[in-house]
Amino acid sequence: MIANLVIVVVFGIGLMTLLYMITQHQPSRRAEPDEKRPPLKLPLIGDLHSSPIDKPLANWDDWARRNGPITLSRLFGIAPVVILNSYEAVTELSSRRSQWYSNRPRSATMEIITGAEPGQSRFTLMHDYDDHLRLHSQTASSQSRGPSRRRDISR
């Protein structure tokens, strides 16, 4: 009895999804015949199926020209994903405006465990982007570059 109910529900959801896709992809009656219709977007994969197999990123250039240097997409229709299509947009958001976007999410659990003030956790991943973390990042990056070239002055 329950198995039959599950089959009916799954079939109903599939039928409603199919009807939604068909009705949403119909061109409007006012659309000109020469006007290019947008590709069919399927659930979960979007319009990924319309990309050529041998060059999967061929559509990205067209997409960047159409949507501009910063585009917002949704992964699986749920999670927002910001796509940066130009070098200028990447440098603007990653270096010039980094202090706006670099703060970590507040973790009440970490604050209770460490006894730190909000955003001042001693764990680097939970610390706000401030002068202390900036100094820590610069020190870590200079140490990770390896030994510097120095002349041997003993000769």
N, C-alpha and C positions, 0 to 999 in steps of 0.2 A: 504494500500500500504506500509506504513512504518512498520506495524506489520509483513508483509511478508518478508521485507528486514531484519528485526531484526532476524527472525527465520532462514533465510538463512545464515546470518553471524554467529549466534551461532552454527548452525549445521556445518558450514565450519570449525570454530575454533575447535569444538569437534572432527571432523574427522581428522584434521591435528594433534591434540594432540594424538589421538589414533595411527595414523600412526607413529608419532615420537616415542612413547613408544614402539611400536612393533619393529621398526627398531633398536632402541638403545639397546634393550634387547636380540637381536639375538646373540648367541655365534659366535665368529669368527671361520672361517674354520680351522685355524691353532691351535685352542684350543684343548687340550687333553680332551678326554671324562671323565677322572677322575677329572679334574680340576673343582673346585667348582665355579659356576657362582655367581656373586653378585646378591643380591635380587633386584627385580623390585622396582624402586623408582617412586612413584606416585606424581603428582603435589600437592603442599601444605602440604601433610603429609609425603613425603619422603618414607622411608622404615619402618615407624611406624607400618604398618599393619602386618609385619612379626614377631613382638614380641609376645611371648605367652601371653594370657590373664591373666592366673593365676600368672605369674611372669613377669611383663612388663619390668623389668630392667635386665632380664637374659642375654640379648645380649650385655650389656654394658661391661662386663668383656672381652668378645671376641673382642669387638671393641677397648678397651683399649690395649689389647695385640697386636692387629694388627696395631694400629695407634700411639702408644706411649703415654707418659704422658700428652702431650698437643695436643689437636685436635681442628680443626676449622670446624664448621658446619654452615649451613645457615638455618635460621628459615624462613619457607615459601619460600625458594629459594632466599631470598632477604637480610635479616639482618644477618650479621655474628655473630656467637655465639662461644665463646672460651670455651671448655670443658676441665677441669683439672681432670685427671684420677688418680693422685697419691698425697699422702700427701706432698712429697718433692716438687712437682710442685706448690702446693698451697702455701706452706711456702716461696718458692723462689719468687713467683710473688706477694704475699700479704705482706710480711714483708721486705725482702731484697731489692726488686726493687719497693717498693710502691711509693717512691718519683717520679719515672718516670711516673707512671700511675695515680697518684692521683690529678693532676692538673685539675681544672674545665674548661669547655669550656668558651671561652671569650664571654662576653655578652656586646655588645656596649650599649644596652638599660640600663642595670644596671649601667654602668659607667656614662652615661649621667644623670640618676636619682640621683645617690649618689654623683656624682662629684669625684669619686675615680679614682686612676690610674688603668691601666689594671691589673687585677688579685689581686687587693687590696681592693675589695669591703668589706664593713662591714657586709654583709650578709654571714654567714658561708658557705652556699652552693655555693657561687660564688667566694670564696676566694681561691687563689693558696695555694698549700700545702707547706708552709714554716714554719719557727720557730714560728711565731705568731699562726698559725693554729694548729701546733703540741702542743703548750702549752695549747691552748684552748681545744683540744681533750683530753689531759691528765687530765686537771682540770675537765672536764665534766665526764670522765670515773671514776675518783676517787670519785666524788660526787654521782654518780649513784650506787656505791657499797653499800651504806647504812651506818649506824653508825658502827664505829669500836668497837671492844670489849675492854673495859678499866676496870681496877680494881677499885673498890670503895676504895679510900684511906682515906675516912672520918672515918672509923672504927678503 
